[in-house]
């Protein structure tokens, strides 16, 4: 854990940025600390990041970087968990292959680099299984609760585990009660208090789906299944199927859990929820474990066949076969994802450039007080949490079309295209920096 946190901290020496959702969590942490939390201006509600950010947000400028350390630590621990769980199934070669397949997958690098919660979710799910296998059921419960505070798809699995543990270990019942209270309280509590939360998160999830979501397809449920194969890649999917069929009971349990998770996302997508591919990440984490095991198993099968065909084969050659097949799997996955990963690295760099340039345009416009004192703040929808954090204003309404009086921070989207938002007549240029412009039509001062 210390090594993962250290590497995550050192990674901040490179250009960095937060994705939309993590930047909103930072703003919500600030607002929660001020007892002014209102989630209606942001993305879907996730309790755990806001719980983490509430004590960190008052630190000011370092807060976004601190969240990124937490998120990237989770991503690295997910790699370690995949290695350890796959090695338990199929040996060292299986563990190395599982971690490498995850690192090369279309979801791990992008989400971990930008501070999304998928790495934390995968780590919590994998290490919960490891803890259970080691007999540390209360740690498994704690990690399952962490996962349940990140994704609602965890709830059925945590509920079943809680029922099993209730009967198995009466001494764990107080902890089970705490988990049963914390999860609904932190998901539903903000909505009960009238400040957004779980029900508004549900409405947001059923709103306009983001690009690439299954809800945009003709049959969303089938699109989720296609997304699962795409995220794991075809070679890793085939290896995972082999690992499931040839593996011990644990492999089949992991496969059943992954299939159940995918089914939940598919049903929800068919019912009108977005079905974003990243909702499948926990299932994909188990898929990486099974793929690593499948590759190592296939290597042993090949070694046995070779030993039967060629008498006197060396022991070292037979031992190397699992590692060779595992390496072939990793190369195959990398060949499929390398172009996507290259684009992701470029995207992260573009986001970092825009994040770093935002304070410059604020300074060019006269500073934060000048902009806020001019009039209400407006900006583009995609950067509303970033601007809200920089100027210390609310997110709600900040992305409405600008009308005088207003101060507008417009940006050049990292995906290309014209600057956003459009500036109506009557506004004057207040300042400019790379990728940004500040415009104003200030209220009349008396």
C-alpha positions as CSV (number, residue, x, y, z in Angstrom):
1,X,0.0,0.0,0.0
2,X,2.8,2.4,0.8
3,X,4.6,1.5,-2.5
4,X,1.3,2.2,-4.4
5,X,0.8,5.5,-2.7
6,X,4.4,6.5,-3.3
7,X,4.2,5.7,-7.0
8,X,0.9,7.5,-7.2
9,X,2.4,10.6,-5.6
10,X,5.5,10.5,-7.8
11,X,3.2,10.3,-10.9
12,X,2.1,13.9,-10.2
13,X,5.5,15.0,-11.4
14,X,3.9,14.4,-14.9
15,X,1.2,16.7,-16.2
16,X,-2.1,15.7,-14.7
17,X,-5.8,16.6,-14.6
18,X,-9.1,15.3,-13.1
19,X,-12.0,14.0,-15.2
20,X,-15.3,15.7,-14.8
21,X,-16.7,13.5,-12.0
22,X,-13.6,13.6,-9.8
23,X,-13.4,17.3,-10.1
24,X,-17.1,17.5,-9.0
25,X,-16.3,15.3,-6.0
26,X,-13.6,17.8,-5.0
27,X,-16.2,20.7,-5.2
28,X,-18.7,18.6,-3.2
29,X,-16.1,17.9,-0.6
30,X,-15.6,21.6,-0.2
31,X,-19.3,22.3,0.0
32,X,-19.9,19.5,2.4
33,X,-17.3,20.9,4.8
34,X,-19.2,24.2,4.7
35,X,-22.5,22.4,5.3
36,X,-23.7,23.7,1.9
37,X,-23.7,20.5,-0.2
38,X,-26.0,20.6,-3.2
39,X,-25.4,17.7,-5.6
40,X,-28.0,18.8,-8.2
41,X,-25.4,20.8,-10.2
42,X,-23.0,17.8,-10.8
43,X,-22.8,14.3,-12.0
44,X,-24.3,11.1,-10.4
45,X,-23.8,11.0,-6.6
46,X,-21.0,8.7,-5.2
47,X,-20.7,8.8,-1.4
48,X,-17.2,7.5,-0.8
49,X,-15.3,10.2,-2.8
50,X,-17.1,13.0,-1.1
51,X,-16.4,11.4,2.3
52,X,-12.8,11.3,1.4
53,X,-12.7,14.8,0.0
54,X,-14.6,16.6,2.8
55,X,-11.5,16.7,5.1
56,X,-9.1,17.3,2.2
57,X,-11.0,20.1,0.4
58,X,-10.2,22.8,3.0
59,X,-6.5,22.3,2.2
60,X,-7.3,24.4,-0.9
61,X,-5.1,24.1,-4.0
62,X,-3.6,20.7,-3.1
63,X,-7.0,19.0,-2.7
64,X,-7.4,17.8,-6.4
65,X,-3.9,16.4,-6.4
66,X,-4.6,14.6,-3.1
67,X,-7.7,12.9,-4.5
68,X,-5.7,11.9,-7.6
69,X,-3.2,10.2,-5.3
70,X,-6.0,8.3,-3.6
71,X,-7.5,7.2,-7.0
72,X,-4.2,6.3,-8.5
73,X,-3.2,4.3,-5.4
74,X,-6.5,2.4,-5.9
75,X,-5.6,1.7,-9.5
76,X,-2.2,0.3,-8.6
77,X,-3.7,-1.8,-5.8
78,X,-6.1,-3.2,-8.4
79,X,-3.1,-4.5,-10.4
80,X,-1.6,-6.0,-7.3
81,X,-4.9,-7.7,-6.4
82,X,-5.3,-9.1,-9.9
83,X,-1.8,-10.5,-9.7
84,X,-2.2,-12.1,-6.3
85,X,-5.6,-13.6,-7.0
86,X,-4.6,-15.0,-10.4
87,X,-1.4,-16.4,-8.9
88,X,-3.4,-18.2,-6.3
89,X,-5.3,-19.8,-9.2
90,X,-2.6,-20.5,-11.7
91,X,0.9,-19.6,-10.4
92,X,3.2,-16.7,-11.0
93,X,2.7,-16.6,-14.8
94,X,-1.0,-16.3,-14.3
95,X,-0.6,-13.5,-11.9
96,X,1.8,-11.5,-14.1
97,X,-0.6,-12.0,-17.1
98,X,-3.6,-10.9,-15.1
99,X,-1.9,-7.7,-14.0
100,X,-0.6,-7.0,-17.5
101,X,-3.9,-7.6,-19.2
102,X,-5.5,-5.2,-16.7
103,X,-2.8,-2.5,-17.3
104,X,-3.2,-2.8,-21.0
105,X,-7.0,-2.9,-21.0
106,X,-9.0,0.1,-22.5
107,X,-10.3,1.1,-19.0
108,X,-7.4,1.0,-16.5
109,X,-5.0,3.6,-17.7
110,X,-7.5,6.3,-18.6
111,X,-9.7,6.0,-15.5
112,X,-6.7,5.7,-13.1
113,X,-4.9,8.6,-14.7
114,X,-7.9,11.0,-14.5
115,X,-8.9,10.1,-10.9
116,X,-12.1,8.2,-11.7
117,X,-13.2,5.7,-9.1
118,X,-12.9,2.5,-11.2
119,X,-9.4,1.7,-10.0
120,X,-10.6,2.0,-6.4
121,X,-13.7,-0.2,-7.1
122,X,-11.6,-2.9,-8.8
123,X,-9.1,-2.9,-5.9
124,X,-11.9,-3.1,-3.3
125,X,-13.6,-6.0,-5.1
126,X,-10.4,-8.0,-5.7
127,X,-9.0,-7.5,-2.2
128,X,-12.3,-8.3,-0.6
129,X,-12.1,-11.8,-2.3
130,X,-8.5,-12.2,-1.2
131,X,-9.4,-11.2,2.3
132,X,-12.2,-13.8,2.4
133,X,-10.0,-16.5,1.0
134,X,-7.5,-15.7,3.8
135,X,-10.3,-16.1,6.4
136,X,-10.4,-12.4,7.2
137,X,-14.1,-12.0,6.7
138,X,-14.4,-8.7,8.5
139,X,-11.8,-7.1,6.2
140,X,-13.8,-8.6,3.3
141,X,-16.9,-7.0,4.6
142,X,-15.2,-3.6,5.0
143,X,-13.8,-3.7,1.5
144,X,-17.2,-4.8,0.2
145,X,-18.7,-1.8,1.9
146,X,-16.1,0.5,0.3
147,X,-17.1,-0.9,-3.1
148,X,-20.8,-0.5,-2.3
149,X,-20.2,3.2,-1.6
150,X,-18.8,3.5,-5.2
151,X,-21.3,1.5,-7.3
152,X,-24.9,0.4,-6.6
153,X,-24.3,-2.9,-8.5
154,X,-22.3,-4.0,-5.5
155,X,-25.3,-4.0,-3.2
156,X,-26.7,-7.5,-4.2
157,X,-23.3,-9.1,-3.7
158,X,-22.7,-7.4,-0.4
159,X,-26.2,-8.3,0.8
160,X,-25.6,-12.0,0.0
161,X,-22.3,-12.0,1.7
162,X,-23.7,-10.2,4.7
163,X,-26.4,-12.9,5.1
164,X,-23.8,-15.6,4.9
165,X,-21.5,-13.9,7.4
166,X,-24.5,-13.3,9.7
167,X,-25.0,-17.0,10.1
168,X,-21.3,-18.0,9.9
169,X,-19.9,-15.5,12.5
170,X,-22.3,-14.1,15.1
171,X,-19.5,-11.9,16.4
172,X,-19.5,-10.0,13.1
173,X,-23.1,-9.0,13.4
174,X,-22.4,-5.5,14.9
175,X,-20.1,-4.8,11.9
176,X,-22.8,-6.1,9.6
177,X,-25.3,-3.7,11.2
178,X,-23.0,-0.8,10.7
179,X,-22.5,-1.7,7.0
180,X,-26.3,-2.1,6.6
181,X,-26.7,1.4,8.0
182,X,-23.8,3.2,6.3
183,X,-24.5,2.2,2.8
184,X,-28.1,3.4,2.5
185,X,-27.5,6.4,4.7
186,X,-24.7,7.8,2.6
187,X,-26.5,7.0,-0.7
188,X,-29.9,8.2,0.3
189,X,-29.2,10.7,3.1
190,X,-28.3,13.7,0.9
191,X,-31.6,13.2,-1.0
192,X,-33.6,13.0,2.2
193,X,-32.0,16.3,3.3
194,X,-33.1,17.8,0.0
195,X,-29.7,18.3,-1.5
196,X,-29.6,15.8,-4.4
197,X,-28.0,12.4,-3.6
198,X,-29.1,8.9,-4.6
199,X,-32.5,9.7,-6.2
200,X,-31.0,12.6,-8.1
201,X,-28.1,10.3,-9.1
202,X,-30.7,7.9,-10.4
203,X,-32.3,10.6,-12.4
204,X,-28.9,11.7,-13.8
205,X,-28.1,8.1,-14.7
206,X,-31.3,8.0,-16.7
207,X,-30.7,11.3,-18.3
208,X,-28.7,12.1,-21.5
209,X,-26.2,9.2,-21.8
210,X,-22.6,10.0,-22.6
211,X,-21.0,9.2,-25.9
212,X,-20.3,5.4,-26.1
213,X,-23.0,4.4,-23.6
214,X,-25.1,1.3,-24.3
215,X,-28.3,3.3,-23.9
216,X,-27.5,4.9,-27.3
217,X,-27.8,1.6,-29.1
218,X,-30.9,-0.1,-30.4
219,X,-30.7,-2.9,-27.9
220,X,-28.8,-1.6,-24.9
221,X,-28.7,-4.9,-23.1
222,X,-26.8,-6.6,-26.0
223,X,-24.6,-3.5,-26.3
224,X,-23.5,-4.0,-22.7
225,X,-22.4,-7.6,-23.5
226,X,-20.4,-6.3,-26.5
227,X,-18.8,-3.6,-24.3
228,X,-17.7,-6.3,-21.9
229,X,-15.9,-8.2,-24.6
230,X,-14.4,-4.9,-25.9
231,X,-13.1,-3.9,-22.5
232,X,-11.6,-7.3,-21.8
233,X,-10.5,-7.8,-25.4
234,X,-11.2,-10.9,-27.5
235,X,-8.0,-12.8,-26.6
236,X,-8.5,-12.1,-22.9
237,X,-12.1,-13.1,-23.1
238,X,-11.3,-16.4,-24.7
239,X,-8.5,-17.0,-22.1
240,X,-11.0,-16.2,-19.3
241,X,-13.5,-18.7,-20.7
242,X,-10.8,-21.3,-20.7
243,X,-9.7,-20.4,-17.2
244,X,-13.3,-20.7,-16.0
245,X,-13.9,-24.1,-17.6
246,X,-10.6,-25.6,-16.5
247,X,-10.2,-23.9,-13.2
248,X,-11.1,-24.9,-9.6
249,X,-14.3,-23.9,-7.9
250,X,-13.0,-20.4,-7.1
251,X,-12.6,-19.7,-10.8
252,X,-16.2,-20.6,-11.5
253,X,-17.4,-18.5,-8.5
254,X,-15.5,-15.5,-9.9
255,X,-16.9,-16.1,-13.3
256,X,-20.4,-16.3,-11.9
257,X,-19.9,-13.0,-10.0
258,X,-18.6,-11.3,-13.1
259,X,-21.5,-12.6,-15.2
260,X,-24.0,-11.5,-12.6
261,X,-22.5,-8.0,-12.6
262,X,-22.7,-7.8,-16.4
263,X,-26.3,-9.0,-16.3
264,X,-27.2,-6.3,-13.7
265,X,-25.7,-3.5,-15.9
266,X,-27.4,-5.0,-19.0
267,X,-30.8,-5.1,-17.4
268,X,-30.4,-1.5,-16.0
269,X,-29.3,-0.3,-19.5
270,X,-32.4,-2.0,-21.0
271,X,-34.5,-0.2,-18.4
272,X,-33.2,3.2,-19.4
273,X,-30.0,3.7,-17.5
274,X,-26.9,4.8,-19.4
275,X,-25.0,1.5,-19.3
276,X,-21.6,3.3,-19.6
277,X,-18.8,0.8,-20.3
278,X,-17.0,1.8,-17.1
279,X,-19.9,0.4,-15.1
280,X,-18.5,-3.0,-16.0
281,X,-15.1,-2.5,-14.5
282,X,-15.5,-4.7,-11.4
283,X,-16.5,-7.6,-13.7
284,X,-13.6,-6.9,-16.0
285,X,-11.2,-7.1,-13.0
286,X,-12.3,-10.6,-12.4
287,X,-12.1,-11.3,-16.1
288,X,-8.4,-10.3,-16.1
289,X,-7.8,-12.7,-13.2
290,X,-9.5,-15.5,-15.1
291,X,-7.7,-14.6,-18.3
292,X,-4.3,-14.9,-16.6
293,X,-5.3,-18.3,-15.1
294,X,-6.6,-19.5,-18.5
295,X,-3.3,-18.5,-20.2
296,X,-1.2,-20.4,-17.6
297,X,-3.5,-23.4,-17.8
298,X,-3.2,-23.5,-21.6
299,X,0.6,-23.3,-21.3
300,X,0.6,-26.4,-19.0
301,X,-1.7,-28.2,-21.5
302,X,0.8,-27.5,-24.3
303,X,3.7,-28.5,-22.1
304,X,2.0,-31.9,-21.3
305,X,1.2,-32.4,-25.0
306,X,4.8,-31.7,-26.0
307,X,6.1,-34.0,-23.3
308,X,4.0,-36.8,-24.7
309,X,5.0,-36.1,-28.3
310,X,8.7,-35.6,-27.6
311,X,10.2,-38.0,-25.0
312,X,12.8,-36.5,-22.7
313,X,11.6,-32.9,-22.8
314,X,13.4,-30.8,-20.2
315,X,11.7,-29.8,-16.9
316,X,12.7,-26.2,-17.4
317,X,11.1,-26.1,-20.8
318,X,7.9,-27.5,-19.5
319,X,7.9,-25.0,-16.6
320,X,8.4,-22.1,-19.1
321,X,5.4,-23.0,-21.2
322,X,2.8,-21.2,-18.9
323,X,5.0,-18.1,-19.0
324,X,5.3,-18.2,-22.8
325,X,1.6,-18.5,-23.3
326,X,0.9,-15.8,-20.8
327,X,3.3,-13.5,-22.6
328,X,1.6,-14.3,-25.9
329,X,-1.7,-13.3,-24.3
330,X,-0.3,-10.0,-23.1
331,X,1.2,-9.2,-26.5
332,X,-2.1,-10.0,-28.2
333,X,-4.0,-7.7,-25.8
334,X,-1.4,-5.0,-26.2
335,X,-1.6,-5.2,-30.0
336,X,-5.3,-4.5,-29.8
337,X,-5.3,-1.7,-27.3
338,X,-2.0,0.1,-28.1
339,X,-3.7,2.6,-30.4
340,X,-6.4,3.4,-27.8
341,X,-3.9,3.7,-25.1
342,X,-1.8,6.2,-27.2
343,X,-4.9,8.3,-27.7
344,X,-5.7,8.2,-24.0
345,X,-2.2,9.4,-23.1
346,X,-2.7,12.3,-25.5
347,X,-6.1,13.1,-24.1
348,X,-4.7,13.2,-20.5
349,X,-2.0,15.6,-21.7
350,X,-4.6,17.9,-23.4
351,X,-6.7,17.9,-20.3
352,X,-3.6,18.8,-18.2
353,X,-2.7,21.7,-20.5
354,X,-6.1,23.2,-20.0
355,X,-6.2,22.7,-16.3
356,X,-2.8,24.4,-15.9
357,X,-3.8,27.3,-18.1
358,X,-7.0,28.1,-16.2
359,X,-5.4,30.2,-13.4
360,X,-3.6,32.2,-16.1
361,X,-6.8,33.4,-17.8
362,X,-8.3,34.2,-14.4
363,X,-5.2,36.3,-13.6
364,X,-5.4,37.9,-17.1
365,X,-9.0,38.9,-16.4
366,X,-8.0,40.7,-13.1
367,X,-8.2,37.8,-10.7
368,X,-11.0,35.8,-9.0
369,X,-12.5,38.8,-7.2
370,X,-12.7,40.8,-10.4
371,X,-14.6,38.0,-12.2
372,X,-16.9,37.2,-9.4
373,X,-17.5,40.9,-8.7
374,X,-18.3,41.5,-12.3
375,X,-21.4,39.3,-12.4
376,X,-22.6,35.7,-12.2
377,X,-20.2,33.2,-13.6
378,X,-20.9,31.1,-16.8
379,X,-18.8,28.5,-18.5
380,X,-19.1,25.4,-20.7
381,X,-20.9,22.3,-19.3
382,X,-17.8,20.1,-19.5
383,X,-15.7,22.3,-17.3
384,X,-18.2,23.5,-14.8
385,X,-16.6,21.7,-11.8
386,X,-13.1,22.9,-12.8
387,X,-14.2,26.5,-13.0
388,X,-16.4,26.2,-9.9
389,X,-13.3,25.0,-7.9
390,X,-11.0,27.6,-9.4
391,X,-13.3,30.5,-8.6
392,X,-14.8,29.0,-5.5
393,X,-18.4,29.3,-6.7
394,X,-21.3,26.8,-6.9
395,X,-21.6,24.4,-9.9
396,X,-25.4,24.7,-10.1
397,X,-26.4,26.9,-13.0
398,X,-22.8,27.8,-14.0
399,X,-23.3,26.2,-17.4
400,X,-26.4,28.1,-18.4
401,X,-26.2,30.1,-21.6
402,X,-24.6,33.4,-20.8
403,X,-26.8,36.5,-20.7
404,X,-25.7,39.9,-19.5
405,X,-24.8,40.6,-16.8
406,X,-22.3,37.7,-16.6
407,X,-18.6,36.9,-16.6
408,X,-17.8,34.0,-19.0
409,X,-14.9,31.6,-19.0
410,X,-14.9,29.9,-22.4
411,X,-12.5,27.1,-23.4
412,X,-11.2,25.2,-26.3
413,X,-12.4,21.6,-25.8
414,X,-9.7,18.9,-25.6
415,X,-11.7,16.9,-28.1
416,X,-11.4,19.7,-30.7
417,X,-14.0,22.1,-32.1
418,X,-14.8,25.8,-31.6
419,X,-14.5,27.4,-28.2
420,X,-17.4,27.1,-25.8
421,X,-19.8,28.6,-24.9
422,X,-20.8,31.1,-27.6
423,X,-20.5,34.7,-26.5
424,X,-23.5,36.9,-27.2
425,X,-23.3,40.6,-28.3
426,X,-22.5,43.1,-25.7
427,X,-19.6,41.2,-24.0
428,X,-16.0,42.5,-24.0
429,X,-12.8,40.4,-23.8
430,X,-11.4,40.6,-20.3
431,X,-8.4,38.3,-20.7
432,X,-6.9,35.5,-22.7
433,X,-4.6,32.5,-22.0
434,X,-3.8,29.3,-24.0
435,X,-7.1,27.4,-24.5
436,X,-9.1,30.0,-22.5
437,X,-10.8,33.3,-22.8
438,X,-12.6,35.5,-20.3
439,X,-15.5,37.7,-21.4
440,X,-17.7,40.0,-19.4
441,X,-20.8,42.1,-19.4
442,X,-20.6,43.4,-15.9
443,X,-23.5,44.6,-13.8
444,X,-23.8,48.3,-13.3
445,X,-22.0,49.3,-10.1
446,X,-23.5,52.1,-8.0
